[in-house]
Amino acid sequence: MQDTKKFIENLSGAGKSIGVLTSGGDAQGMNAAVRAVVRMGIYVGAKVFFIHEGYQGMVDGGDNIKEASWESVSSMLQVGGTVIGSARCKDFRTHEGRLRAALNLVQRGITNLCVIGGDGSLTGANLFREEWSGLLDELVQSGQISEEAAQTHSALHIVGMVGSIDNDFCGTDMTIGTDSALHRIIEVVDAIMTTAQSHQRTFVLEVMGRHCGYLALVSALACGADWVLIPEMPPKDGWEEQMCHKLSESRLRGSRLNIIIVAEGATDRHRNPISSNAVKDLVVRCLGFDTRVTILGHVQRGGTPSAFDRILASRMGVEAVLALLEVSPGTPACVVSLCGNQAVRLPLMECVQMTQEVQKAMDEKRFEEAVKLRGRSFENNLNTYKLLSHRKRNAELPRSSFNVAVLNVGAPAAGMNAAVRSAVRVGITEGHTVFAVSDGFEGFSKGQIKEFKWGDVGGWTGQGGSLLGTKRTLPAKHIDKIAEQMRIHNINALLVIGGFEAYLGLLELQAARSKHAELCVPMVMVPATVSNNIPGSDLSIGADTALNAITDTCDRIKQSASGTKRRVFIIETMGGYCGYLATVGGLASGADAAYIYEEPFDIRDLQSNVEHLTEKMKTSIQRGLVLRNENSSENYTTDFIYQLYSEEGKGVFDCRKNVLGHMQQGGAPSPFDRNFGTKIAAKAMQWISKKLKEFYREGRVFANTEDSACLLGMRRRALVFQPVIQLKDETDFVHRIPKEQWWLRLRPLMKILAKYKTSYDVSDSGQLEHIVRLRAKDNSAI
């Protein structure tokens, strides 16, 4: 297969010059994208130029366009905003301005542009590309450039990356900055909830999003807000009364606070704006509740980028350079984007047109269509929010006679509680009686089982750890007692939320079905573990929160060395034998090396890493970061690596070590984990409802087929139910990891960005796709 593969070694950027600029509103993660473009560009032999102050710098020229070096992007990964500056430029909108910009680029030999910005910036870039040959003709005629220069620079190539906190660009799952903006919003909401609770207040929060309700919708989902107002789906007429009824109902159920989230562009069905102050006045007038307004404003743009944004931007930056290397004069300008875990390239103007279609649909009051055009992920968020927030009255609920049990198994992971809340509420909405089991399978065997009502899980989304209690105990030794408890409580289905023990537990329960008829019920597992080591799923609930804990700590540790002499930090991460946290954490924090079990290393590798760092430290670089997974090697321990680096680095750098430990398991769940937990558990409960109907025969539920015990995992872009028995072949049970892991493909990326020569298989790299195909996704997308 070697010949069909495409490797980075065969792509050369020699003789090419790439200009990189950030334009429009800033977004966290832009610096990570700039860093990746610069380093990948230099790596393939191209020259890379910073274009400071966006298009303004391109028009003004002079010192605004400077060649970048490897060291010039050091230490910018963790910085928010954009270090090279951004501006909204009027000059570039004029023909004269674009003519000056073209001259400045030709004088420096730049014919490749990497533009990081929103749809306005990218549309401007495309217009510039279309006019390019005409602009060069004008410059030749006025004698500002020679015929020869015009020939040499005859085509301008453009690749865009979308940097916008609003996530308002069609064709991309997430734009750079969105996840970080959600972090800022959720930090504020969590803080506000504690004060609102004390005073029994209602808070109206206004978040950014003039034309797009993504931030409002997802933050409402992540904090369990009582009401949300977004431009794509304005509330039905008479919403004021409905909202007030819902707020007073939640107070009657014992809630001490209400949260209402308003997007700044929210309107009613007739396109009349709904302001946060108008909502406050309404609540005070109708209910007399003590109500406050908080407008988050530019806080949402600020702060350091989240782990997700750093990885997204780094991957996109590398992909953008690859796209520029492979471009031909006939290729349309493209944007690079992530679709699930997959890098894709999409025609820039198709995305822009579809983004404009959303606005047009909203202007013409075709709201259902506007939601659909936003994409499957947006639609799923909206449907899940509706499902969880609007409690139906008992009379409206379908009545099933089924009992469903929910339990946590394994080590605690942030986001477990969001999953339990979602499962309980969706179960009740589907008409089931939901039982919550404390302390995993051990609690199950002891009968620690109680019915949960709608209000019992209020406020659970933002809580870390496991409120139900969780244990690593496997069911096999308690199987008789578990079967007895299933019989006593007449449990007709099981939803298990947990890590590798949950997976093993499901396999054991399935194996015991032949002895215990009580276990012949639908069972589904949702992966929740910081280690992200579950076969059948690319991601687990809790892994994103752990990654953020690692990157935050690495940032602080690196900062602790500022102003001192050169220093290298050896940091140990969790994960069992799974190197996900070390690898992806290394990519997000700009590590020089990450040692993991899956990629065996010996003393020669350690030696060459030390030499590489020593060479680096002789330049202006002051700090080095080395991550080591806790079980990466039996003999090359964290202490051994620390002592080796200390000895070999004498006279050049000194060393410190840190074991991060259980802080990686704690803390409030990140917005991603809250949403992932909420959506995946809702889908699992809907599957249970479907299976209960399917397996209900002659007054009882009897499920004994392979596909009645499943794991619900995220594969590339879709959520997929997979029979656990079929996942056995994909599992290394000794080391508790899947045999194949997608993130191993990111390792060469980390090495390239740390200045190592390495082989990088880019055959998976995006082919130009068309956006229409993305529209017709099935509803398994998350």
N, C-alpha and C positions, 0 to 999 in steps of 0.2 A: 504493500500500500504506500510505501515511501514516496513513489513517483507522483501520486495524486495529491500528496500533501504539499502545503505551501509554508515555507519557513521564513522567518524574519531575515535570516542570513542572506537570502536571495533577493531581498529588496534593498536597493541603495538610494540614498537621498543625495549622493555626491553631486555638487553643482546646483542643487536647488536651494532657494531661500524661502523661508516661511515667516510670515508676519503674524503675530498673535495679538489680538486686542479684546478688551472687554468693553461692552457698550450698553447703554440704557441703564435701568435700575440695577444696583449691585445685588449680589446674592452670595450667601455663604457657600464656599466650595469653589468659587471662581479661581482662587489662587491655586488650588489643587489641580485644576484643569490646566492653568498656565504652566505650572511646574511640570506636569506630565508632557505637555506639548514641547516644551523647551528640551527636556531631557531625552525624550524619544527622538526628537528631531536631530539633536546632536549625536545621539547613539547611532542613527542610520547614516550619519555623515553630512547632514544638511546644515546650513546656517540658519539660526533662528533669531528673529528680531522682535523686541518688545515694541509695540506701538502704544505709547502712553496716552492717557486721556481719550480713549476710544477714537471715534472718527475725527474728532477735533484735532487730535495729535497727528492723524494721517494727513489732514488738510494743511495743518501748520508746518509739518515736517521739522527740520532742524534736530534739536536734541530730543524731540519726542519719539524719534525712531532710533533705537539703540540696539546693537547686537547683544544677545544674551549669552552668558556663559553657564556652565554646569553649576558653579558655586552661587551664581546670582539668584537662583531660586531655592537655595538652602533655607530651611527654617520658615518657609511661608505656608507649608501645608496646613498648619493649625491656626492660621490667621484668617479672621472673617473678612468680609468685604472683598475689595480687589486692590492689590498692592500697586498695579500699574495704572490705576485710576480709570474712571469712567465718566462720560459726560453725555448729555443729550445735545446733539450737534445740529444747529440750524444750517451752517455753511454746507454741510455734506448733502443737504437736500437740494442745493442749487447746482446747476450744471458747472458753474465756475469752480465751486468747491470741489466737485468730483474730478475736475480737470487738474487742479493743484494736487489732489491726493494721488492721481495717476502718475504725475510727474515725480512726486516724492518716492513712490514705490519703484518706478523704473530706474531712477538714479541709484537706488540701492540694490537693484536686481531682484526685487521681491515680486514673484508672480503666483505665490501660494498664500492664501489667507485663512487663518483659523479665527472665526468670529464667535465670541461667547456673549450671548445676549438674548433678548426676547424676540418676539415675532417682528417688531418694527426694525430692529437692528439687522435681522437676517434678511428681511425684504429689501432693505437698503443695499445690503451686500450683493444680493442677486441682481438688482438694477445696475449696480456698478459693473458687475461681470458682463451683463448684456451690452453695456455701452462701451466696454473696454477698447475694442478695436477702433471704434469711432473716436474715442478720446485720444488714442495714440496717433491717429491720422492728424487730428488737430494739432497735437504737440509737434509732429514732424513739420507740418505746414508753417507753424510759427517759429520753426527753427530751434525749438527747445530741446528736442532729442533728434538723433540721427535716424535715417532709414534703417540702418543696421540694428540699432537698439530696439526699434519698433518690431523688427523681424524676430529678434531674439526673445522678446517678451510678448509675443503675439497673443498668448492666451492667459487669462487670469483664472485660477482655480480656487474655488471656495468650499470650505467645509464649515458647517455651523454646529455649535453645541448650545443647547437651550439653558440659559441661566436665568431663572425667574422663580421667585418664591411662590408665585400664585399657582403654579402647575397648570397653566392655561394654554398649553401648546398641544395641539392634537397630534397623535402619532407617537408620543413619548409617554411611557408609564409614569415616570417621575422626572421633573426638571431639576437641574442643579439648584439647591437652596431650599427646596420645598420641605424636605425632612427636617432641616435645621430650624426653619420657621415654625414648624409644628412643635419642635422641642421648646422653643421660646414660649409659644402659646400655652402649652401644657404645663410648663413650669409656673406660669402666671395663674392658670386655672387652679392648679393644685394648691397654690398659696392662698388664693382667694377663697377656696372652699373651706379652709380652716377658719378664716375670720367670719365667713357667712354663717357657718355652723354655730359659732359662738353667739351671734346676734339674731339668729333666725332671719337672715336677710335674703333678698332676691338680688342677683347680680346680672346686669345686662352687659355682655362683653362684645365689643366691636373689633372684628379682625379684618385684615387687609383682603383685597379681592374685589376690585371695582367691577370686573366683568366675569369673574369666575368664583364660584362658591366652594372650591375644593378645600381651602384651609378651614373655612367655617364648618363644612360638613364633616371632615375627618376629625377635627378637634372635638366636635359635638359627639361623635361616635366614641372618641377616645376618653372623654370624661363623663359620658352618660348624661349630657345636657338634657334639660326638659323640653327645650324648643330650639329650633334652628331656622334661620331665615336666609335663603340663598337666591341669587338672581336667576339661576336656571330653572328653578321649580318654585315659583311664588306660591304662598298659601292660598287656599280656596277662599272665596268671599265668605265673610262671617268668621274668619280665622281668629279675630280678637276674642270673641266669646269662647271659642274652642280652647284657645291657649290659656285663658284665665281659669276655665273649668279644670284643665289639666293641672295647672299650678296648685289650685286649692285642693284638688284630689290628692296630690302627692303630699301636701301638708297634713291632710287628714289621716294619711297612712303612717304619719310619724316622722316624715322628713323635716329637717330643720332649715333647709335651704333650697333655693331654686337657681338654676343657671340657664340663661338664655343667650345663645350665640347669634350674632348678627353680622353678616358679611357687609362690608361698606357699600357694596352695590346692590343691596337687597331692595326689591320692589314688590308691590302687590300685583295682582293679575292684570291691572290696567296700566302697569309700568309707572305707577306713582312711587317715588322713593319711600322706603320705611327706614327712618333713622333710629339709632339706639335710644336717643332721648324720647322719641315718640313712643317707643315700646315701654320705656320706664314710666312715662306719664300714664299710659294705658293701665299698667299693673297697679299703680298707686290709686288711680281713679276707680278701677273696678273692684280691687281686692283690699286696698289699704295696706298692702305689705310695705315694709321698710325696704326701699329699692335703691340700688346704686348703679352708676354706669362706669365702666372702665374701657377706655379706648386704648388699644395696645399700640397702634401707630408703628413708628420705626424701630421699636424694640424687636419686632419680628424679623427685620433685616439684619440685625446685629448679632454679635457674639461669635463664638468659634463654630466652625462647621461640625455637624454630627459625623459619626463614623460612616454612616451610609452615604452622606454627601461627598466625603473624601474619597471613598472607594468608587462611587459613581463617576465623579469628576476625573479621577485618575484613569479609570478604564476608558472613559470617553476621550480624554486627551490623547491617549495612546492610539485609540481607534481612529481619531481624526487624522493623525499623522499617517497611519496606514492608508487611509482613504486618499490622502493627497499624493502618496507615492504611487497609487494604482490608478490615478485618474487619467482619462484621455480627453482630448479637446472636445469630444462630443458628449461627454458625461454631464448630465444636469447637476447643478449645485445640490449638495445633499446635507442633511443633518444626521449626526450620529446620535444614537439613542439606545436605551436599554429596554428590552421587551422581556419581562421576567428576568432570567439570568443571562439572556442572550443579547449580545451587541448587534444592533441592526443599523442599516443605512437607509434613509428614506429621502425621496426627492423633496428638496426644501419647499418649493412652491406648492406642491400638493398638500403639505402639512399646513402651510400658511393659509391656503384657500379653505381648507376644512376648518381651521381655527376661526376664520372669518364667517364661515357658514353658521357656526354656533351663535355668534353675535347676531347674525341676520335672523336666525330662528327665534331668538329671544325678542328681538325688536318686533317681529311679526306675531308674537305671542304663541309660537308653536313650541310650547315648553317641553312636551314629552319628547319631541324630536331633538331639542337642544340637549337634553340629558343623554339621549342615545349617541349623539354626535360627540359628546365629551369622551365616550369610550366605555367599554365594559366595566372597567374598574370603578369609575365614577358611579355608574348605574348600580353596581353591586353595593357600594358604600351607602347609597341612598336607600336602597331596598332594605339593607340590614338595619340602618338607623330606624326606619319606619317600623320594622318588625319588633325592635327592642324597646322603643320609647313609648309607643302608643298602646297602653294596656287596654285590652278589650274588656267590657263588662262580662261577668260570668255567663249571662244569658246569651251573649254573642259567640262564646267560645264553642268550638266543636267539642263534643264530649267523647273521649275515648275511654275505654276501661283499662287502659294500659298504664303500668307503672315503670318508670325509667330511673335507673340509679346512675349517679355521677360521682366519680372519685378521682383523687390525685394519687399518682404512684411515682416513687423515685425521689430524687433530690428536688428541693424547691426551685422554681424558675419564675422570673418576673413575667407576668402576663397570664399566669395560671388562673388567677382570680377573675380576670376579664373573660377568660374562656368559660369558667364555671357560671358566671353571671349570665353570659349569653346563652349557654346550654339550658339553664334553668328557665329563663324567660321564654326562649323559643319553644321549649318543651310544654310550658303552660299554655302558650298561644296555640300550640298544636292540639291542646286538649288533654295532654297526659298529666298524670300525677308524678311529680319529680321528687326523688329521694336523694339526699346528699349523704355520702359516706365519709366519715372522718378517719384519718390515719390509714389510708390505702387499704390493701388487702387484709392487713392485720386487724384494722378497725372493722372491716366487713365481717371477718370471722367472729368477732366479739359482739356483733349486732349494734355497732355504733352508727345507726342509720336513722335519719329523721326526714320527714317531709319538709321541703322548702317551698315557700310561697314567693310571689313576685317581689314583695318588699324586703325579703330576707337577704337579697343580694344587692340592695341599693348601695351605691358608693363603692362597689368592689373594684371597678376597673383600674383605679389609680393605686391600688394597694400592692405592695411587693410581696414576695414569698407565697405561701399557700395558706389561706385562711381556713380551709377545710382540715388542714393537717395532712402530712404526707409521709409515707415510710417506704423504705426500699424493699421490704419483705415481699417475697414471691408467693403466689397463691398455692403452689403444689402441696406444701406441708399442712395447709389449712383447708384443703379442698372440700373435705366432708362438711366442715362447719360453714364454709361459704355457700355450698349447695343448700344447706339447711336454712341459712338466712335468706337465700333467694326464694325458697319455698314459703317461709314464714311471711315475708313481705310481698310475696307474689310478684317478684321483679321480672318484667318481660323483656328488658333490654338494658345493656350496659354501655356507658360512655366513659372511657378511661383517658384521663389527661395526664401525660407523664413522659418519662424518658425511656432509656433502654430497658429498665425493669418492667415498665408498662408493656413494652413489646414482647418481652419474654413471658410476662404474665398472661398476655392474650394467647400466646402459643400454648401455654400450660392449660389454660381454661378450655381451649379448643380440643386439646388432646384428651381432657377428662370428660368430654361430652359422652363418650361411649359408656362411661360408668354412671354419670349423673344426668338424667334427663333435664334437671333444672337449668343446666348450663346450655341447653339447646335453645338459645335466644340470640337475637342479633346483638353483636358486640362491635364497637368501633373505637379505635384509638386515635387521639390527636397528639402529635409529638410536641413535648415541652421539656426542653433541657438546654442548659447553657452550652453544653459540649457540641451540640448539633451533630450528633453521631447516629441518627436513626436511619436505617435503610428505608428507601421508598419516599424520602422527603429531602428536598434541597435545603430546607430551612426548618428550624424548630422555634417554638415560642420560647423567648428568654435569651436567645443567642445575640440578638441585636442590643439588648440592654447590657449584656456582658461585654460586648465589643465596645460600647460607649464608655463603660467603666474602665476598660483597658486603655482606650485612647486618651481619656481625660487624665488618667494617672500618668501615662507616658508623657503627656504634655507637661504636667507639673514636674515630673522627674527631670525632663530635659531642661525646663526653666530653672530648676534648682542649681544647675551648673553654669548658668549664664554669668559671665564676669569672672569665673574661675578659670584655672588652666584647663587644657583639653581633657575631656573625660568620656569614658565609655560606660554605659549601663547595661548590665545583664539582668533581664527581667523574666521571671518564670510565670507562665500562665496555666490555667486549668484546662480541662478537656479530656482527661483520661488518656487514651492512646490517640485520640482524634486531634489533628493539628489545625483544625479550623480557626480557633481563636488566635493561635500564635501566628498563622499565616495572614489571615484577613486583618487582624489587629496590627500586624507588622506593616501591611500595605497602608493602613489608615494612619499609622503614626510615623511613617517614614523610616522604618527600621533598616539596618544594614544587612541583617541576617535573621532568619527564623528557623530554629532547629525543630524538626518534627519526626515522629516515628515513621510516617508514611514514606519519607524520603531519607533512606539510611545515609549516615555520614560517618566519616572516620577521621583519624588524627590529621590526615593530609588536608581534608576539607577545613578543619578548624585552623590549621596552620595558614592555609591560603586566605581564609577570612581575616585572620589577625594581620597578615601582611597587607591585605587590601585596605584595612582600616588605618594601618600605620601610614600608608601612602596618602590616604585621604586627609589624615590629621596634619600632614605637612603643608597642606594648603590652608585656606582661610576657614575651613570647617572645624568647628570647636567640639562637637558632640557626636557620639555614636550610640546607637541603640541596637541591642541584640536580644531577640525574644527566644525563649526556649519552652517548648511544651513539657509539662511535668513528667510525662512518661516517654520522652523522645528517645532516651537511651539509658540503659541500666547503669553503665559505667561512666559515660560522659555526663556527669551530674551538673547541676547549676553551679555547685561549689567548684567542681573540676574546671568548668569553662571559665569561671571567674578567676581562678588561680592562674590558669593558662594565659588569659588575656592580660592579667596584672603583670606576670613575669615578662611576657613577650613585648608588652607595650612600654616597659620601663624607659624613662627618658623622653617618651613621646606623649603618652597619655596615662592617666591613672584610671582605676576601675571601681565601680560600686555595683552591688547586686540588690535586687528586690524580689521578694516572692509575693505576688499579689493576693493569693489565697482567696478566702470566701467573700471578699468584697465584690468579686465578680458575680456572685449569686444574689447579692442583696440589692437594695435600692428600689426606687419607684420604677415601674416598667416604662420603657421608651414608648413614644407614640406608635412606632411600628409594631411593637409587641402587643400593645393594647388592641390595635386594629386587627392584626393578624389573628390573635387569640379570639377576638370577638367574631370575626367572619368565619374562621375555620370551624369553631364550635357550633355556630348557627347552622352551617352546612352539614355537620355531622349529625345534629339533632333532626334535621329534615330528612336525612338518609334513614335514620332510625324509624321515623314515622312511616316512610315508604316501605321499609322492610317488615315492620309490624303488620301492615295490611297484607303484604305478600305472604307472610308465613302464618297467618291466622287461619286455623282450620278447626272446625268442630269445637268451637268454644275455647281453644287454647292456642298459644304461640308455640310453634315447634320449628326451630331453624337448625339444620344440621349440615348445611352445604358449606363448601369452602368460602364462598363469597358472602357468608353471613357473619364472618369475623374478619373485619377489614382494618387497615390503617389508612387514614386520610392524610395524604402528603402533598406538598407542592412540588410538582415536577416541571422544570423550566418555567412555564407560565401558567399552567393549569393546576387546579386542585383535583387530585385523582384518588379514588377509592381502590385500594389494592388488597386482595386477600393476604393475611399475614403469612399463611402457609407458603404462598408463592414467593415471599420475600426471603425465605430461609436460604435459598441459593445465593442471594446477593449479600449475605451477612458473614463477616468474620466474627464468630461467637467468642473466640478466645480473647480478642482485643476489643470486642464490643464496638466495631465500626463497620460501615458498609464497605464492600470490596471495591466499589468505584465511587469516587467523590468529585463532583464538578469543580469545586474550588481549587483543586490541585492545578487547574489550568491558569490560575491567577499567580502562581508562584514565579514563573519567569518574569512576569510584569514587575513584581516586587524587586527582583534581582536587577532588571534593566534600570529601574528608577534609582537603584543604589549603586549604579555604575559597574555592574558585572557584565562581562560578555557571556551570553547564554543562548541556548537554542530556544526558539519560541515558535510553536506551531500556530500559524495564523490562518490555517485553512478554514477554521470555524468563524473567521472574521466576516463581518457583515457583507452580504451581497446586496446590491440595491434592490429594495423591495418596493411595492406600491401600497399606498395607505388604504386603498379600497379593501384589500384583503384583510386588513386589520379590523375593519369595521364588522366583518361577519363572524366574529369570534363566538364560540359557544359559551354557555353560561358557567363553564368551569373556570374561566379566568377569575383571578381574585381582585 
